[in-house]
Amino acid sequence: MWCAADTGDYELLDASDGERLEKWGTFTLVRPDPQVIWHGLRRHAAWSKADASYRRSSSGGGAWSENRLPPSWRCRIGSYAFHIRPMGFKHTGVFPEQAVNWAWMDDLIRRRKARGTDVRVLNLFAYTGGATVACAKAGASVVHVDAAKNMVALARENMALNGLENAPCRYIVDDCLKFVRRELRRGNRYEGIVMDPPSYGRGPKGETWRLEDNIHELVKEAAQLLSEDPLFFLINSYTTGLSAGAVAYLAKEEVASGRSGTLTSDEVGLMVRQTGMPVPCGSAVRWEKE
């Protein structure tokens, strides 16, 4: 399992009974996690002192309770700073487990840049810009694409928080597959592509997205956007029914085939401070040229 060596001001303090106990800077949150299938193992004293807890509703959805949080605050995740904002469906605006992938991309980009070569990165389903911040800070130019206008606005704020407001970055509010197809027609190419597709979602005009139905088409067409001297291709998945091995099989056929390089896949996780054991938080498939 890939786990970040440095998650900054974030800590997964404990996990039990379908929930995580997390420290986000100066605030402690309890959030649901379906991967936490063990019970009766709440050992950390902070369980009873959390600043907020997200509780599921029996009718669907959920809400924050015992909420003593400000609307937003700053928190360092890995080498980067982010605005943390408790949102609906338990989200906070950043996925700290992705710090392990940010570090991987940072290293690849810096090594390529050290050779005097420009790196262009396409970030699909880019959310609030974790990968955009990491790639831009490493020296890449980035095209940031997400269907949610408010998430793209938050990405701009996170870029500014890291002193990257003037970095070469284009922010696009669009359906990702449609954007990929337009880029193919325009002849634009990228050295790095990262995608973090949701299990289910809707585009800006109500387009329906289901990962299992659409991922092959997306990966196949996005792979054609790699330049003649590509650097990396990263696919993240949070869909529990879609294994890292299944996505790696697809990537082998559509990304790695005909290209020299290395393809790897694994679960992505976070270490629990109380026990020293990792909790899985999805999976990732990486292809890299070097």
CORZI-V884295 format. One record per residue. N is the residue number from 1. SS is DSSP state (a for helix, b for strand, c for the rest). PSI is psi in whole degrees, 0 to 359 (999 if undefined). Layout:
n={N:N}
ss={SS:SS}
psi={PSI:PSI}
This chain:
n={1:2:3:4:5:6:7:8:9:10:11:12:13:14:15:16:17:18:19:20:21:22:23:24:25:26:27:28:29:30:31:32:33:34:35:36:37:38:39:40:41:42:43:44:45:46:47:48:49:50:51:52:53:54:55:56:57:58:59:60:61:62:63:64:65:66:67:68:69:70:71:72:73:74:75:76:77:78:79:80:81:82:83:84:85:86:87:88:89:90:91:92:93:94:95:96:97:98:99:100:101:102:103:104:105:106:107:108:109:110:111:112:113:114:115:116:117:118:119:120:121:122:123:124:125:126:127:128:129:130:131:132:133:134:135:136:137:138:139:140:141:142:143:144:145:146:147:148:149:150:151:152:153:154:155:156:157:158:159:160:161:162:163:164:165:166:167:168:169:170:171:172:173:174:175:176:177:178:179:180:181:182:183:184:185:186:187:188:189:190:191:192:193:194:195:196:197:198:199:200:201:202:203:204:205:206:207:208:209:210:211:212:213:214:215:216:217:218:219:220:221:222:223:224:225:226:227:228:229:230:231:232:233:234:235:236:237:238:239:240:241:242:243:244:245:246:247:248:249:250:251:252:253:254:255:256:257:258:259:260:261:262:263:264:265:266:267:268:269:270:271:272:273:274:275:276:277:278:279:280:281:282:283:284:285:286:287:288:289:290}
ss={c:b:b:c:c:c:c:c:c:b:b:b:b:b:b:b:c:c:b:b:b:b:b:b:c:c:b:b:b:b:b:b:c:c:c:c:c:c:c:c:c:c:c:c:a:a:a:a:a:c:c:b:b:b:b:b:c:c:c:c:c:b:b:b:b:c:c:c:c:c:c:c:b:b:b:b:b:c:c:b:b:b:b:b:c:c:c:c:c:c:c:c:c:c:c:a:a:a:a:a:a:a:a:a:a:a:a:a:a:a:a:a:a:c:c:c:c:c:c:b:b:b:b:b:c:c:c:c:c:a:a:a:a:a:a:a:a:a:c:c:b:b:b:b:b:b:c:c:a:a:a:a:a:a:a:a:a:a:a:a:a:c:c:c:c:c:c:c:b:b:b:b:b:c:c:a:a:a:a:a:a:a:a:a:a:a:c:c:c:b:c:b:b:b:b:c:c:c:c:b:b:b:c:c:c:c:c:b:b:b:a:a:a:a:a:a:a:a:a:a:a:a:a:c:c:b:c:c:c:c:c:b:b:b:b:b:b:c:c:c:c:c:c:a:a:a:a:a:a:a:a:a:a:a:a:a:c:c:c:c:c:b:b:b:b:b:b:b:b:b:b:b:c:c:c:c:c:b:b:b:b:b:b:b:b:b:b:b:c:c}
psi={135:120:137:138:333:114:15:234:2:138:135:100:319:166:131:155:41:18:154:143:115:147:118:89:242:1:147:130:150:124:148:149:112:344:343:87:359:156:155:24:36:100:338:138:340:354:321:1:17:146:338:151:138:121:130:148:143:340:2:151:213:188:159:135:169:42:109:32:149:168:326:161:168:144:136:126:114:233:11:155:143:152:122:126:112:126:181:162:42:0:156:358:0:148:100:334:339:352:331:325:325:318:322:313:321:315:315:316:316:322:321:319:328:340:2:21:135:149:123:130:135:120:108:142:51:349:230:11:25:308:328:314:312:314:319:320:331:348:6:155:142:139:116:117:127:149:345:115:320:329:323:323:320:326:319:318:319:324:315:322:332:13:25:21:336:10:154:93:132:134:120:125:107:163:128:317:319:322:317:316:323:321:323:316:326:346:15:145:159:147:331:139:131:137:141:61:141:163:322:143:179:144:178:340:24:9:136:137:124:124:311:327:332:348:323:312:317:310:317:314:323:324:333:348:354:140:179:342:68:163:310:162:124:129:119:148:133:7:115:331:0:106:160:324:322:316:325:323:314:315:325:318:320:337:308:335:126:1:137:147:191:132:126:158:151:171:153:135:179:138:136:120:321:325:342:13:150:148:127:141:33:194:165:146:127:131:134:145:324:999}
